[in-house]
Amino acid sequence: MVHAPPRPAPGLPPVRVNLYSDTQSLPTPAMKAAMMAAEMGDEQAGLDPTVNALCDRMAKLLGKEAAVFLPSGTMCNQIAILTHCRPGDEILAHHTAHILTSEGGGGAALTGAQITGLPGEGGQFEVAALDAALRAKTRYSMPQVLVEVEQTANIGGGTVWPLAKLRAVAEWAHAHGMSTHMDGARLMNAAVAAGIPAAEMAVGYDSVWLDFTKGLGAPLGAVLCGSAEFIDAAWRWKQRLGGSMRQAGICAAACLYSLDHHVDRLAEDHANAKRFAAGLAQVPGFRVQTPETNLVFFEPSGAGITAEALSAKARARGIAFSVMGPRGRACMHLDVDRAGVDEAVGVIREIVGN
């Protein structure tokens, strides 16, 4: 279960340290200024110069031929599935993948495709899991057409897929006649943490996208990349789903600003995640997953309190984090500094101590 984002409620103080998600970050004054200065046109007609500049830059950044600007990452995933698949097709993905757990059954509702969840530690699967899921190509079996990975793996703990494993999965898929899709919601977190260019991680993936509303701090927007033929087909689904926009350059400008100013600083979020994890690890009974990027998962049950109860008590003191089953998740972003991390750890320690 994932709780809804923190909202103002009677008797509760304002949220001082918001660790619920990096989607909670707000545009900086400089980002807002860039948005107000954006040159704009009709995006639907291909006449918005700022959107066009963003798409050209993203295609180059991710090593693809073309790109399309979309309102959200979920729309990127669903349009990619609609473009790759047909009703009755099968998608292979990790059992904790966002497309399976957090998109309202979109793959089934919109495409009519089935997503088969694969096992694996840290939100990642091995080629052996793909081998085990492979079906004989007969009229009794669903056509297996797409393999999907999530970089970073959110519910897996924000883990970074190693380059060798990404390549092995892509090679396996293509060898078996399947396409590949990368959910790159936090792809730049992975690139910064691993010191590997995003384009290198996307090699072998027929479609890939980046979300600008998470660690990069934009108010909305994501860009889906692929071959020119793929993006042309994706545009038709964008039109059908109402994702075409008008003067979208005001939003694309925020995305461009984030690429210029908010990528390198993701390392600060990763450092804050390690600091937060180290602080919680000192609480007796807490089980804390060592973070690889900006997400920290922890289970407090060994200290005699559930994650849900801890979340409620922390929220009453101005600290917000999300709850996923028995685990809490704290997410670092540009609106959380080192002092906020220390305050959150201190509040949690006091709650458990009392």
Steps between C-alpha positions, in 0.01 A plus 500: 500500500626848413356790695376810323728806505492701823221759507413774748268364768335652807729486798810403304796734459636588155744251351850626578698210354323335209653159432183361343633519143727700272179585311425734791782738405406851385649703212781728612471876437760470222300219337186713516686787336611269218140390454376858476764582240423197280431541132175321420282378215246230418658178626235283337593642160873467569540878524620542859873570476570427867328162486686420178830597661427276800412202280812544286715520810340197663537286188871579499533453879347152483658401171178469298375640170196689624299600805154618604405724794223361723326623815604209725715194534199272528386626160849422365472142624146451375565652157811285467295189584226604255762549230691178561208268576158384383208351697593158633875561495721428799752731668778367725597732787604480864209423732550836676518702175309829492301386194371205705450652845429870457328586172143391568520192282566720199666228296189283523245783480652688207701248299346171611848367570598273788798585719677199649699582813849352527686427826830655596672691779496878517240549228723333240483163326757275339504347152421170672163644605432590139591148394258360755217724373555422132201335335490275197370683194174318439143612446434414866747757631491877522749671271789622717593833349659731759755488783496796742755619757480786750811712552523571790285225651271692734340237724823304482656781702609744231757248379709557189498231232864419412588570140593138430162376624312760293689392189442131570124552541477704179701246304283216629180683403615580149632148450149374578327749271380735774524878533644673806376793708675686782298686762756770567306705752817546708749416226717803574529387863638171368737676260638728773532220756676264257700764315370363170332718232127445467542420129729209592235359732236533227700309236291204385169646621251579226323759712605693810376804685603746769277666759573863585268523801705281734862575588526760225237718666278613211125550561396256226621323190680192371663418166469165319778411254548237232543456128339751265248234396415416862451864600283563195272216612514621862380844386177345374438355847589834656230656282245229583558527875481878512867545571554757226542850635507859381748752642692231687832682476433657838529148649775377267710798612494364855623164370783663305596702808510184708738333252734799529486545878353200683679190369838524673335596828326160513819384671395715797174306526693173492728623779198609706343157449812333637502737796134432574551123471801512731298693756209256495733200511599610850141461623472159672268267312500694174586317177633748247582424136828660395407763240662514157330824394244733661257247649522350849279205596477397864295261710446609862299202628797368696477815711142422595324740262352458154602720209144632482493598868846655475390698195196637682702603807771658285242689294356643822844652553543637149695212342348317202608174339310236301396152611520194278369196683718437807768740377543872513656685207685828529582682179767769474466793260603860448263630770661280768835614637739345750335683790163357397646151491639537851171641628304209354736243651479674837120501498483130409747412774292691756178331389654154532665588829169608647 
